[in-house]
């Protein structure tokens, strides 16, 4: 936890490389699959095989997806002991769109604008830095992150990392 707070306060320089963004996304899904299964949550993935390469830092993309999956699981388990999380990727107008969706309760509309603020949380025993860290990582990748209502009933987080490298 201390390392995450320190990283948030003083971020390291990302090591960008041309990657298929599906690799860190799939790794995040695989890292969580067994734990989620034990908790009664099904996780599915629908990753587009024809994505263009992105200029990205794979570990940071994996960290974002892990954080979003964990948040989705927490939201589901606050209300019931089973649920569904779906992780997907697709290409749209030379951008890569990643989504993490869940069938949890969602977040009230009046709070949705605050979820990326540092230390904002709706959970007990939470620091509230996870989503603000995700926001910073995606911004460092010159992308956008947004929270929206999911067709599954909960929320989905939508990220659009750029394909081209950031200006240096």
C-alpha positions in Angstrom: 0.0 0.0 0.0 2.8 2.4 0.9 4.5 1.7 -2.5 1.2 2.5 -4.3 0.9 5.8 -2.4 4.5 6.7 -3.1 4.1 5.7 -6.8 1.1 7.9 -7.0 2.9 10.9 -5.4 6.1 10.4 -7.5 5.4 8.4 -10.6 8.2 6.7 -12.4 8.8 7.3 -16.1 6.9 4.7 -18.1 8.9 2.4 -20.4 6.8 2.5 -23.5 7.2 -0.1 -26.2 5.1 -1.2 -29.2 2.9 -4.0 -27.9 -0.3 -5.9 -28.5 -2.4 -4.6 -25.6 -4.2 -7.9 -25.4 -1.1 -9.5 -23.8 -1.2 -7.5 -20.5 -5.0 -7.6 -20.5 -5.0 -11.4 -20.8 -2.4 -11.6 -18.1 -4.5 -9.6 -15.7 -7.5 -11.8 -16.4 -5.5 -15.0 -15.9 -4.0 -13.7 -12.6 -7.5 -13.1 -11.2 -9.5 -16.0 -12.8 -9.0 -18.6 -10.0 -9.6 -16.2 -7.1 -12.7 -14.9 -8.8 -14.0 -18.4 -9.4 -13.6 -19.2 -5.8 -15.5 -16.1 -4.9 -18.4 -17.1 -7.2 -17.6 -14.6 -10.0 -17.3 -15.6 -13.6 -14.8 -13.7 -15.7 -15.0 -13.7 -19.4 -12.9 -12.1 -22.0 -13.5 -11.1 -25.6 -10.2 -9.9 -27.0 -10.1 -8.8 -30.6 -7.3 -10.7 -32.4 -6.8 -7.9 -34.9 -5.8 -5.0 -32.7 -3.2 -2.6 -34.0 -0.1 -2.4 -31.9 0.0 0.3 -29.2 2.8 2.3 -27.8 2.3 1.4 -24.1 3.9 0.2 -20.9 2.6 -3.4 -20.5 3.0 -3.6 -16.7 1.0 -0.4 -16.2 -1.8 -1.6 -18.6 -1.9 -4.8 -16.6 -2.1 -2.9 -13.3 -5.0 -0.8 -14.6 -6.9 -3.9 -15.7 -6.2 -5.7 -12.4 -7.4 -2.7 -10.5 -10.6 -2.5 -12.5 -11.3 -6.2 -12.2 -10.7 -6.0 -8.4 -13.0 -3.0 -8.1 -15.7 -4.8 -10.1 -15.4 -7.9 -7.9 -15.7 -5.8 -4.8 -18.8 -4.1 -6.1 -20.4 -7.4 -6.9 -19.6 -9.0 -3.6 -20.9 -6.1 -1.6 -24.4 -7.1 -2.7 -24.4 -10.9 -3.4 -22.1 -13.9 -3.6 -22.0 -14.4 -7.4 -21.6 -12.3 -10.5 -20.1 -11.7 -13.9 -17.2 -9.6 -15.1 -16.4 -9.2 -18.8 -13.2 -7.8 -20.2 -13.0 -6.9 -23.9 -10.9 -5.2 -26.5 -11.6 -3.9 -29.9 -10.2 -1.5 -32.6 -12.2 1.6 -33.3 -10.9 4.3 -35.7 -7.2 3.5 -35.2 -7.6 3.4 -31.4 -7.8 0.5 -29.1 -10.8 0.4 -26.8 -10.6 -1.8 -23.7 -13.6 -2.4 -21.5 -14.1 -4.0 -18.0 -17.8 -4.5 -17.3 -19.6 -6.0 -14.3 -23.1 -6.9 -13.2 -22.7 -5.2 -9.9 -24.9 -2.4 -8.5 -23.2 0.4 -10.3 -22.5 3.8 -8.8 -25.0 6.6 -8.3 -24.9 9.1 -11.1 -24.1 12.0 -8.7 -20.9 10.1 -7.6 -19.7 9.0 -11.0 -17.8 12.2 -11.6 -15.8 11.7 -8.4 -14.5 8.2 -8.9 -11.2 9.3 -10.3 -10.4 11.8 -7.6 -7.6 10.8 -5.2 -8.8 9.3 -2.0 -12.5 9.2 -3.0 -14.0 5.9 -2.1 -17.4 4.3 -1.5 -15.9 1.2 0.1 -15.0 0.6 3.7 -11.3 -0.1 4.4 -10.2 1.5 1.1 -7.6 4.2 0.4 -9.5 5.6 -2.7 -6.3 5.8 -4.8 -6.9 2.9 -7.1 -9.1 4.6 -9.7 -7.1 7.8 -9.5 -4.0 5.8 -10.2 -5.7 4.1 -13.2 -6.7 7.6 -14.5 -3.1 8.8 -14.2 -1.7 5.7 -16.0 -4.2 6.0 -18.9 -3.5 9.8 -19.1 0.2 9.1 -19.2 -0.6 6.8 -22.2 -2.4 9.8 -23.8 -5.7 7.9 -23.5 -9.0 8.5 -21.8 -10.8 6.6 -19.1 -14.5 6.9 -18.4 -17.1 5.2 -16.3 -20.4 4.3 -17.9 -23.4 2.1 -17.2 -22.9 -1.5 -18.4 -25.4 -3.6 -20.4 -24.6 -6.2 -17.7 -26.2 -3.9 -15.1 -23.2 -2.5 -13.3 -20.5 -0.3 -14.8 -17.8 -0.4 -17.4 -14.6 1.4 -17.6 -13.6 2.4 -21.1 -10.0 3.2 -22.0 -8.6 4.4 -25.3 -4.8 4.2 -25.4 -3.3 5.9 -28.4 -1.5 3.8 -31.0 1.2 6.4 -31.7 3.9 7.3 -29.2 3.4 10.4 -27.0 5.3 13.5 -28.0 8.7 13.7 -26.4 
